[in-house]
Every structure is written in C-alpha cells, then in structure tokens.
C-alpha cells in the first residue's frame, strides 16, 4: 500500500444536530496494487470521531 500524504491538521467540524466531529484519521492519495492490477488508486480516507 502506498500513502503519499497524511493530513497535518485535525479540524473539529460541527456535524448534524450540533455535534462536534473531530477528525481522527486522514490519509490522501492511497493506492493498493497487486502486480499490474490496482485494487484502488488515488483514494482519500477521512474518519471522524463518532458520538
């Protein structure tokens, strides 16, 4: 798996119903490849803390 960047900041955003949603994981430009076959290419993942 190749990860080009990991987000530097962890902003706290206001979600639905006024809850605060802290970003706990952010990865950008993720690629997973098996030989010449790409399972995924250049995807971004952002996970926020649940309530």
PDBQT receptor file of N, H, CA, C and O in Angstrom, charges set to zero:
ATOM      1  N   UNK A   1       0.845  -1.167   0.000  1.00  0.00    +0.000 N 
ATOM      2  CA  UNK A   1       0.000   0.000   0.000  1.00  0.00    +0.000 C 
ATOM      3  C   UNK A   1       0.891   1.231   0.000  1.00  0.00    +0.000 C 
ATOM      4  O   UNK A   1       1.893   1.277   0.713  1.00  0.00    +0.000 OA
ATOM      5  N   UNK A   2       0.532   2.218  -0.791  1.00  0.00    +0.000 N 
ATOM      6  H   UNK A   2      -0.282   2.180  -1.370  1.00  0.00    +0.000 HD
ATOM      7  CA  UNK A   2       1.287   3.459  -0.885  1.00  0.00    +0.000 C 
ATOM      8  C   UNK A   2       0.411   4.590  -0.372  1.00  0.00    +0.000 C 
ATOM      9  O   UNK A   2      -0.723   4.755  -0.821  1.00  0.00    +0.000 OA
ATOM     10  N   UNK A   3       0.932   5.369   0.566  1.00  0.00    +0.000 N 
ATOM     11  H   UNK A   3       1.854   5.236   0.931  1.00  0.00    +0.000 HD
ATOM     12  CA  UNK A   3       0.226   6.548   1.060  1.00  0.00    +0.000 C 
ATOM     13  C   UNK A   3       1.151   7.732   0.854  1.00  0.00    +0.000 C 
ATOM     14  O   UNK A   3       2.220   7.799   1.461  1.00  0.00    +0.000 OA
ATOM     15  N   UNK A   4       0.747   8.670   0.000  1.00  0.00    +0.000 N 
ATOM     16  H   UNK A   4      -0.121   8.616  -0.492  1.00  0.00    +0.000 HD
ATOM     17  CA  UNK A   4       1.585   9.829  -0.289  1.00  0.00    +0.000 C 
ATOM     18  C   UNK A   4       1.582  10.860   0.828  1.00  0.00    +0.000 C 
ATOM     19  O   UNK A   4       2.619  11.447   1.138  1.00  0.00    +0.000 OA
ATOM     20  N   UNK A   5       0.436  11.079   1.426  1.00  0.00    +0.000 N 
ATOM     21  H   UNK A   5      -0.406  10.602   1.174  1.00  0.00    +0.000 HD
ATOM     22  CA  UNK A   5       0.317  12.133   2.417  1.00  0.00    +0.000 C 
ATOM     23  C   UNK A   5      -0.561  11.684   3.565  1.00  0.00    +0.000 C 
ATOM     24  O   UNK A   5      -1.493  10.899   3.384  1.00  0.00    +0.000 OA
ATOM     25  N   UNK A   6      -0.255  12.187   4.743  1.00  0.00    +0.000 N 
ATOM     26  H   UNK A   6       0.502  12.824   4.890  1.00  0.00    +0.000 HD
ATOM     27  CA  UNK A   6      -1.131  12.063   5.895  1.00  0.00    +0.000 C 
ATOM     28  C   UNK A   6      -1.451  13.488   6.308  1.00  0.00    +0.000 C 
ATOM     29  O   UNK A   6      -0.547  14.316   6.422  1.00  0.00    +0.000 OA
ATOM     30  N   UNK A   7      -2.716  13.784   6.531  1.00  0.00    +0.000 N 
ATOM     31  H   UNK A   7      -3.450  13.111   6.438  1.00  0.00    +0.000 HD
ATOM     32  CA  UNK A   7      -3.117  15.161   6.826  1.00  0.00    +0.000 C 
ATOM     33  C   UNK A   7      -2.414  15.676   8.077  1.00  0.00    +0.000 C 
ATOM     34  O   UNK A   7      -2.253  14.946   9.055  1.00  0.00    +0.000 OA
ATOM     35  N   UNK A   8      -2.001  16.926   8.037  1.00  0.00    +0.000 N 
ATOM     36  H   UNK A   8      -2.132  17.520   7.243  1.00  0.00    +0.000 HD
ATOM     37  CA  UNK A   8      -1.307  17.545   9.159  1.00  0.00    +0.000 C 
ATOM     38  C   UNK A   8      -2.259  18.038  10.229  1.00  0.00    +0.000 C 
ATOM     39  O   UNK A   8      -1.939  17.986  11.417  1.00  0.00    +0.000 OA
ATOM     40  N   UNK A   9      -3.404  18.506   9.829  1.00  0.00    +0.000 N 
ATOM     41  H   UNK A   9      -3.663  18.548   8.864  1.00  0.00    +0.000 HD
ATOM     42  CA  UNK A   9      -4.321  19.117  10.783  1.00  0.00    +0.000 C 
ATOM     43  C   UNK A   9      -5.451  18.170  11.119  1.00  0.00    +0.000 C 
ATOM     44  O   UNK A   9      -5.777  17.270  10.346  1.00  0.00    +0.000 OA
ATOM     45  N   UNK A  10      -6.038  18.377  12.265  1.00  0.00    +0.000 N 
ATOM     46  H   UNK A  10      -5.774  19.109  12.893  1.00  0.00    +0.000 HD
ATOM     47  CA  UNK A  10      -7.197  17.604  12.687  1.00  0.00    +0.000 C 
ATOM     48  C   UNK A  10      -8.296  18.577  13.082  1.00  0.00    +0.000 C 
ATOM     49  O   UNK A  10      -8.518  18.806  14.271  1.00  0.00    +0.000 OA
ATOM     50  N   UNK A  11      -8.989  19.155  12.104  1.00  0.00    +0.000 N 
ATOM     51  H   UNK A  11      -8.809  18.970  11.138  1.00  0.00    +0.000 HD
ATOM     52  CA  UNK A  11     -10.004  20.147  12.425  1.00  0.00    +0.000 C 
ATOM     53  C   UNK A  11     -11.207  19.530  13.129  1.00  0.00    +0.000 C 
ATOM     54  O   UNK A  11     -11.524  18.357  12.928  1.00  0.00    +0.000 OA
ATOM     55  N   UNK A  12     -11.858  20.316  13.936  1.00  0.00    +0.000 N 
ATOM     56  H   UNK A  12     -11.601  21.268  14.099  1.00  0.00    +0.000 HD
ATOM     57  CA  UNK A  12     -13.094  19.899  14.587  1.00  0.00    +0.000 C 
ATOM     58  C   UNK A  12     -14.224  20.611  13.868  1.00  0.00    +0.000 C 
ATOM     59  O   UNK A  12     -14.284  21.840  13.862  1.00  0.00    +0.000 OA
ATOM     60  N   UNK A  13     -15.115  19.846  13.266  1.00  0.00    +0.000 N 
ATOM     61  H   UNK A  13     -15.066  18.848  13.272  1.00  0.00    +0.000 HD
ATOM     62  CA  UNK A  13     -16.216  20.404  12.496  1.00  0.00    +0.000 C 
ATOM     63  C   UNK A  13     -17.528  20.147  13.200  1.00  0.00    +0.000 C 
ATOM     64  O   UNK A  13     -17.663  19.182  13.952  1.00  0.00    +0.000 OA
ATOM     65  N   UNK A  14     -18.485  21.003  12.956  1.00  0.00    +0.000 N 
ATOM     66  H   UNK A  14     -18.375  21.787  12.344  1.00  0.00    +0.000 HD
ATOM     67  CA  UNK A  14     -19.805  20.814  13.541  1.00  0.00    +0.000 C 
ATOM     68  C   UNK A  14     -20.644  19.976  12.600  1.00  0.00    +0.000 C 
ATOM     69  O   UNK A  14     -20.842  20.332  11.438  1.00  0.00    +0.000 OA
ATOM     70  N   UNK A  15     -21.134  18.859  13.113  1.00  0.00    +0.000 N 
ATOM     71  H   UNK A  15     -20.973  18.570  14.057  1.00  0.00    +0.000 HD
ATOM     72  CA  UNK A  15     -21.942  17.959  12.304  1.00  0.00    +0.000 C 
ATOM     73  C   UNK A  15     -23.421  18.227  12.476  1.00  0.00    +0.000 C 
ATOM     74  O   UNK A  15     -23.824  19.265  13.000  1.00  0.00    +0.000 OA
ATOM     75  N   UNK A  16     -24.209  17.292  12.034  1.00  0.00    +0.000 N 
ATOM     76  H   UNK A  16     -23.881  16.449  11.608  1.00  0.00    +0.000 HD
ATOM     77  CA  UNK A  16     -25.660  17.392  12.173  1.00  0.00    +0.000 C 
ATOM     78  C   UNK A  16     -26.036  17.418  13.649  1.00  0.00    +0.000 C 
ATOM     79  O   UNK A  16     -25.352  16.834  14.489  1.00  0.00    +0.000 OA
ATOM     80  N   UNK A  17     -27.117  18.094  13.945  1.00  0.00    +0.000 N 
ATOM     81  H   UNK A  17     -27.673  18.569  13.263  1.00  0.00    +0.000 HD
ATOM     82  CA  UNK A  17     -27.627  18.214  15.316  1.00  0.00    +0.000 C 
ATOM     83  C   UNK A  17     -26.656  18.922  16.243  1.00  0.00    +0.000 C 
ATOM     84  O   UNK A  17     -26.761  18.773  17.461  1.00  0.00    +0.000 OA
ATOM     85  N   UNK A  18     -25.710  19.690  15.704  1.00  0.00    +0.000 N 
ATOM     86  H   UNK A  18     -25.625  19.810  14.715  1.00  0.00    +0.000 HD
ATOM     87  CA  UNK A  18     -24.811  20.490  16.522  1.00  0.00    +0.000 C 
ATOM     88  C   UNK A  18     -23.693  19.729  17.204  1.00  0.00    +0.000 C 
ATOM     89  O   UNK A  18     -23.007  20.294  18.055  1.00  0.00    +0.000 OA
ATOM     90  N   UNK A  19     -23.481  18.451  16.857  1.00  0.00    +0.000 N 
ATOM     91  H   UNK A  19     -24.039  17.992  16.166  1.00  0.00    +0.000 HD
ATOM     92  CA  UNK A  19     -22.411  17.681  17.485  1.00  0.00    +0.000 C 
ATOM     93  C   UNK A  19     -21.064  18.055  16.870  1.00  0.00    +0.000 C 
ATOM     94  O   UNK A  19     -20.982  18.383  15.686  1.00  0.00    +0.000 OA
ATOM     95  N   UNK A  20     -20.022  18.001  17.676  1.00  0.00    +0.000 N 
ATOM     96  H   UNK A  20     -20.089  17.734  18.638  1.00  0.00    +0.000 HD
ATOM     97  CA  UNK A  20     -18.680  18.272  17.176  1.00  0.00    +0.000 C 
ATOM     98  C   UNK A  20     -18.075  16.975  16.672  1.00  0.00    +0.000 C 
ATOM     99  O   UNK A  20     -18.149  15.942  17.337  1.00  0.00    +0.000 OA
ATOM    100  N   UNK A  21     -17.474  17.038  15.483  1.00  0.00    +0.000 N 
ATOM    101  H   UNK A  21     -17.414  17.878  14.943  1.00  0.00    +0.000 HD
ATOM    102  CA  UNK A  21     -16.913  15.841  14.872  1.00  0.00    +0.000 C 
ATOM    103  C   UNK A  21     -15.425  16.057  14.645  1.00  0.00    +0.000 C 
ATOM    104  O   UNK A  21     -15.029  16.734  13.697  1.00  0.00    +0.000 OA
ATOM    105  N   UNK A  22     -14.610  15.487  15.506  1.00  0.00    +0.000 N 
ATOM    106  H   UNK A  22     -14.933  14.937  16.277  1.00  0.00    +0.000 HD
ATOM    107  CA  UNK A  22     -13.162  15.633  15.405  1.00  0.00    +0.000 C 
ATOM    108  C   UNK A  22     -12.614  14.636  14.393  1.00  0.00    +0.000 C 
ATOM    109  O   UNK A  22     -12.948  13.451  14.430  1.00  0.00    +0.000 OA
ATOM    110  N   UNK A  23     -11.782  15.121  13.502  1.00  0.00    +0.000 N 
ATOM    111  H   UNK A  23     -11.512  16.083  13.473  1.00  0.00    +0.000 HD
ATOM    112  CA  UNK A  23     -11.128  14.250  12.534  1.00  0.00    +0.000 C 
ATOM    113  C   UNK A  23     -10.030  13.479  13.263  1.00  0.00    +0.000 C 
ATOM    114  O   UNK A  23      -9.123  14.086  13.832  1.00  0.00    +0.000 OA
ATOM    115  N   UNK A  24     -10.103  12.147  13.250  1.00  0.00    +0.000 N 
ATOM    116  H   UNK A  24     -10.840  11.653  12.788  1.00  0.00    +0.000 HD
ATOM    117  CA  UNK A  24      -9.104  11.352  13.960  1.00  0.00    +0.000 C 
ATOM    118  C   UNK A  24      -8.142  10.633  13.029  1.00  0.00    +0.000 C 
ATOM    119  O   UNK A  24      -7.090  10.161  13.461  1.00  0.00    +0.000 OA
ATOM    120  N   UNK A  25      -8.501  10.548  11.741  1.00  0.00    +0.000 N 
ATOM    121  H   UNK A  25      -9.355  10.931  11.389  1.00  0.00    +0.000 HD
ATOM    122  CA  UNK A  25      -7.617   9.922  10.767  1.00  0.00    +0.000 C 
ATOM    123  C   UNK A  25      -7.880  10.527   9.397  1.00  0.00    +0.000 C 
ATOM    124  O   UNK A  25      -9.029  10.660   8.976  1.00  0.00    +0.000 OA
ATOM    125  N   UNK A  26      -6.810  10.890   8.707  1.00  0.00    +0.000 N 
ATOM    126  H   UNK A  26      -5.876  10.781   9.048  1.00  0.00    +0.000 HD
ATOM    127  CA  UNK A  26      -6.946  11.435   7.365  1.00  0.00    +0.000 C 
ATOM    128  C   UNK A  26      -5.746  10.971   6.541  1.00  0.00    +0.000 C 
ATOM    129  O   UNK A  26      -4.598  11.255   6.882  1.00  0.00    +0.000 OA
ATOM    130  N   UNK A  27      -6.026  10.256   5.456  1.00  0.00    +0.000 N 
ATOM    131  H   UNK A  27      -6.959  10.025   5.179  1.00  0.00    +0.000 HD
ATOM    132  CA  UNK A  27      -4.973   9.794   4.553  1.00  0.00    +0.000 C 
ATOM    133  C   UNK A  27      -5.379  10.171   3.141  1.00  0.00    +0.000 C 
ATOM    134  O   UNK A  27      -6.549  10.054   2.777  1.00  0.00    +0.000 OA
ATOM    135  N   UNK A  28      -4.423  10.621   2.345  1.00  0.00    +0.000 N 
ATOM    136  H   UNK A  28      -3.472  10.716   2.641  1.00  0.00    +0.000 HD
ATOM    137  CA  UNK A  28      -4.719  11.069   0.991  1.00  0.00    +0.000 C 
ATOM    138  C   UNK A  28      -3.847  10.344  -0.020  1.00  0.00    +0.000 C 
ATOM    139  O   UNK A  28      -2.713   9.969   0.278  1.00  0.00    +0.000 OA
ATOM    140  N   UNK A  29      -4.383  10.149  -1.215  1.00  0.00    +0.000 N 
ATOM    141  H   UNK A  29      -5.305  10.454  -1.458  1.00  0.00    +0.000 HD
ATOM    142  CA  UNK A  29      -3.671   9.554  -2.346  1.00  0.00    +0.000 C 
ATOM    143  C   UNK A  29      -3.216   8.121  -2.043  1.00  0.00    +0.000 C 
ATOM    144  O   UNK A  29      -2.060   7.767  -2.274  1.00  0.00    +0.000 OA
ATOM    145  N   UNK A  30      -4.135   7.305  -1.524  1.00  0.00    +0.000 N 
ATOM    146  H   UNK A  30      -5.074   7.593  -1.336  1.00  0.00    +0.000 HD
ATOM    147  CA  UNK A  30      -3.842   5.907  -1.176  1.00  0.00    +0.000 C 
ATOM    148  C   UNK A  30      -3.975   5.045  -2.428  1.00  0.00    +0.000 C 
ATOM    149  O   UNK A  30      -4.947   5.169  -3.173  1.00  0.00    +0.000 OA
ATOM    150  N   UNK A  31      -3.003   4.177  -2.654  1.00  0.00    +0.000 N 
ATOM    151  H   UNK A  31      -2.213   4.076  -2.049  1.00  0.00    +0.000 HD
ATOM    152  CA  UNK A  31      -3.045   3.240  -3.776  1.00  0.00    +0.000 C 
ATOM    153  C   UNK A  31      -2.673   1.849  -3.273  1.00  0.00    +0.000 C 
ATOM    154  O   UNK A  31      -1.691   1.688  -2.548  1.00  0.00    +0.000 OA
ATOM    155  N   UNK A  32      -3.458   0.846  -3.659  1.00  0.00    +0.000 N 
ATOM    156  H   UNK A  32      -4.255   0.977  -4.248  1.00  0.00    +0.000 HD
ATOM    157  CA  UNK A  32      -3.151  -0.555  -3.348  1.00  0.00    +0.000 C 
ATOM    158  C   UNK A  32      -3.111  -1.303  -4.667  1.00  0.00    +0.000 C 
ATOM    159  O   UNK A  32      -4.063  -1.275  -5.446  1.00  0.00    +0.000 OA
ATOM    160  N   UNK A  33      -1.982  -1.975  -4.905  1.00  0.00    +0.000 N 
ATOM    161  H   UNK A  33      -1.208  -1.997  -4.272  1.00  0.00    +0.000 HD
ATOM    162  CA  UNK A  33      -1.762  -2.622  -6.195  1.00  0.00    +0.000 C 
ATOM    163  C   UNK A  33      -1.259  -4.046  -5.984  1.00  0.00    +0.000 C 
ATOM    164  O   UNK A  33      -0.423  -4.291  -5.113  1.00  0.00    +0.000 OA
ATOM    165  N   UNK A  34      -1.767  -4.983  -6.781  1.00  0.00    +0.000 N 
ATOM    166  H   UNK A  34      -2.445  -4.784  -7.489  1.00  0.00    +0.000 HD
ATOM    167  CA  UNK A  34      -1.310  -6.369  -6.783  1.00  0.00    +0.000 C 
ATOM    168  C   UNK A  34      -0.745  -6.652  -8.167  1.00  0.00    +0.000 C 
ATOM    169  O   UNK A  34      -1.497  -6.906  -9.108  1.00  0.00    +0.000 OA
ATOM    170  N   UNK A  35       0.566  -6.609  -8.291  1.00  0.00    +0.000 N 
ATOM    171  H   UNK A  35       1.177  -6.403  -7.526  1.00  0.00    +0.000 HD
ATOM    172  CA  UNK A  35       1.186  -6.755  -9.604  1.00  0.00    +0.000 C 
ATOM    173  C   UNK A  35       0.780  -5.593 -10.489  1.00  0.00    +0.000 C 
ATOM    174  O   UNK A  35       1.036  -4.435 -10.159  1.00  0.00    +0.000 OA
ATOM    175  N   UNK A  36       0.149  -5.898 -11.608  1.00  0.00    +0.000 N 
ATOM    176  H   UNK A  36      -0.059  -6.839 -11.876  1.00  0.00    +0.000 HD
ATOM    177  CA  UNK A  36      -0.293  -4.832 -12.502  1.00  0.00    +0.000 C 
ATOM    178  C   UNK A  36      -1.762  -4.463 -12.286  1.00  0.00    +0.000 C 
ATOM    179  O   UNK A  36      -2.304  -3.618 -12.999  1.00  0.00    +0.000 OA
ATOM    180  N   UNK A  37      -2.412  -5.106 -11.290  1.00  0.00    +0.000 N 
ATOM    181  H   UNK A  37      -1.972  -5.793 -10.712  1.00  0.00    +0.000 HD
ATOM    182  CA  UNK A  37      -3.826  -4.864 -11.017  1.00  0.00    +0.000 C 
ATOM    183  C   UNK A  37      -3.970  -3.912  -9.830  1.00  0.00    +0.000 C 
ATOM    184  O   UNK A  37      -3.405  -4.150  -8.763  1.00  0.00    +0.000 OA
ATOM    185  N   UNK A  38      -4.731  -2.833 -10.025  1.00  0.00    +0.000 N 
ATOM    186  H   UNK A  38      -5.190  -2.640 -10.892  1.00  0.00    +0.000 HD
ATOM    187  CA  UNK A  38      -4.980  -1.871  -8.959  1.00  0.00    +0.000 C 
ATOM    188  C   UNK A  38      -6.265  -2.232  -8.224  1.00  0.00    +0.000 C 
ATOM    189  O   UNK A  38      -7.329  -2.321  -8.837  1.00  0.00    +0.000 OA
ATOM    190  N   UNK A  39      -6.172  -2.441  -6.904  1.00  0.00    +0.000 N 
ATOM    191  H   UNK A  39      -5.308  -2.368  -6.405  1.00  0.00    +0.000 HD
ATOM    192  CA  UNK A  39      -7.366  -2.650  -6.087  1.00  0.00    +0.000 C 
ATOM    193  C   UNK A  39      -8.054  -1.308  -5.864  1.00  0.00    +0.000 C 
ATOM    194  O   UNK A  39      -9.283  -1.227  -5.886  1.00  0.00    +0.000 OA
ATOM    195  N   UNK A  40      -7.276  -0.267  -5.651  1.00  0.00    +0.000 N 
ATOM    196  H   UNK A  40      -6.278  -0.333  -5.633  1.00  0.00    +0.000 HD
ATOM    197  CA  UNK A  40      -7.768   1.107  -5.628  1.00  0.00    +0.000 C 
ATOM    198  C   UNK A  40      -6.617   2.024  -6.004  1.00  0.00    +0.000 C 
ATOM    199  O   UNK A  40      -5.447   1.675  -5.846  1.00  0.00    +0.000 OA
ATOM    200  N   UNK A  41      -6.964   3.187  -6.498  1.00  0.00    +0.000 N 
ATOM    201  H   UNK A  41      -7.915   3.470  -6.626  1.00  0.00    +0.000 HD
ATOM    202  CA  UNK A  41      -5.934   4.099  -6.985  1.00  0.00    +0.000 C 
ATOM    203  C   UNK A  41      -6.296   5.527  -6.604  1.00  0.00    +0.000 C 
ATOM    204  O   UNK A  41      -7.358   6.034  -6.967  1.00  0.00    +0.000 OA
ATOM    205  N   UNK A  42      -5.396   6.163  -5.868  1.00  0.00    +0.000 N 
ATOM    206  H   UNK A  42      -4.533   5.751  -5.573  1.00  0.00    +0.000 HD
ATOM    207  CA  UNK A  42      -5.511   7.577  -5.523  1.00  0.00    +0.000 C 
ATOM    208  C   UNK A  42      -6.827   7.907  -4.815  1.00  0.00    +0.000 C 
ATOM    209  O   UNK A  42      -7.571   8.789  -5.245  1.00  0.00    +0.000 OA
ATOM    210  N   UNK A  43      -7.108   7.178  -3.709  1.00  0.00    +0.000 N 
ATOM    211  H   UNK A  43      -6.504   6.462  -3.359  1.00  0.00    +0.000 HD
ATOM    212  CA  UNK A  43      -8.310   7.474  -2.936  1.00  0.00    +0.000 C 
ATOM    213  C   UNK A  43      -7.933   8.251  -1.683  1.00  0.00    +0.000 C 
ATOM    214  O   UNK A  43      -6.777   8.242  -1.260  1.00  0.00    +0.000 OA
ATOM    215  N   UNK A  44      -8.907   8.916  -1.098  1.00  0.00    +0.000 N 
ATOM    216  H   UNK A  44      -9.846   8.924  -1.441  1.00  0.00    +0.000 HD
ATOM    217  CA  UNK A  44      -8.721   9.663   0.146  1.00  0.00    +0.000 C 
ATOM    218  C   UNK A  44      -9.621   9.055   1.207  1.00  0.00    +0.000 C 
ATOM    219  O   UNK A  44     -10.725   8.600   0.909  1.00  0.00    +0.000 OA
ATOM    220  N   UNK A  45      -9.148   9.047   2.447  1.00  0.00    +0.000 N 
ATOM    221  H   UNK A  45      -8.251   9.416   2.690  1.00  0.00    +0.000 HD
ATOM    222  CA  UNK A  45      -9.902   8.486   3.566  1.00  0.00    +0.000 C 
ATOM    223  C   UNK A  45      -9.896   9.486   4.703  1.00  0.00    +0.000 C 
ATOM    224  O   UNK A  45      -8.843   9.998   5.085  1.00  0.00    +0.000 OA
ATOM    225  N   UNK A  46     -11.074   9.765   5.242  1.00  0.00    +0.000 N 
ATOM    226  H   UNK A  46     -11.929   9.350   4.931  1.00  0.00    +0.000 HD
ATOM    227  CA  UNK A  46     -11.207  10.682   6.363  1.00  0.00    +0.000 C 
ATOM    228  C   UNK A  46     -12.154  10.045   7.374  1.00  0.00    +0.000 C 
ATOM    229  O   UNK A  46     -13.285   9.697   7.035  1.00  0.00    +0.000 OA
ATOM    230  N   UNK A  47     -11.696   9.892   8.615  1.00  0.00    +0.000 N 
ATOM    231  H   UNK A  47     -10.778  10.174   8.891  1.00  0.00    +0.000 HD
ATOM    232  CA  UNK A  47     -12.504   9.273   9.670  1.00  0.00    +0.000 C 
ATOM    233  C   UNK A  47     -12.684  10.302  10.765  1.00  0.00    +0.000 C 
ATOM    234  O   UNK A  47     -11.726  10.929  11.216  1.00  0.00    +0.000 OA
ATOM    235  N   UNK A  48     -13.939  10.467  11.190  1.00  0.00    +0.000 N 
ATOM    236  H   UNK A  48     -14.718   9.957  10.824  1.00  0.00    +0.000 HD
ATOM    237  CA  UNK A  48     -14.254  11.394  12.261  1.00  0.00    +0.000 C 
ATOM    238  C   UNK A  48     -14.747  10.625  13.484  1.00  0.00    +0.000 C 
ATOM    239  O   UNK A  48     -15.367   9.569  13.354  1.00  0.00    +0.000 OA
ATOM    240  N   UNK A  49     -14.469  11.155  14.657  1.00  0.00    +0.000 N 
ATOM    241  H   UNK A  49     -13.965  12.012  14.762  1.00  0.00    +0.000 HD
ATOM    242  CA  UNK A  49     -14.880  10.536  15.910  1.00  0.00    +0.000 C 
ATOM    243  C   UNK A  49     -16.409  10.499  15.974  1.00  0.00    +0.000 C 
ATOM    244  O   UNK A  49     -17.069  11.499  15.692  1.00  0.00    +0.000 OA
ATOM    245  N   UNK A  50     -16.955   9.371  16.337  1.00  0.00    +0.000 N 
ATOM    246  H   UNK A  50     -16.419   8.559  16.566  1.00  0.00    +0.000 HD
ATOM    247  CA  UNK A  50     -18.409   9.226  16.477  1.00  0.00    +0.000 C 
ATOM    248  C   UNK A  50     -18.898   9.715  17.829  1.00  0.00    +0.000 C 
ATOM    249  O   UNK A  50     -18.112  10.002  18.732  1.00  0.00    +0.000 OA
ATOM    250  N   UNK A  51     -20.175   9.799  17.942  1.00  0.00    +0.000 N 
ATOM    251  H   UNK A  51     -20.814   9.566  17.208  1.00  0.00    +0.000 HD
ATOM    252  CA  UNK A  51     -20.770  10.243  19.210  1.00  0.00    +0.000 C 
ATOM    253  C   UNK A  51     -21.503   9.115  19.869  1.00  0.00    +0.000 C 
ATOM    254  O   UNK A  51     -22.070   9.294  20.947  1.00  0.00    +0.000 OA
TER     255      UNK A  51
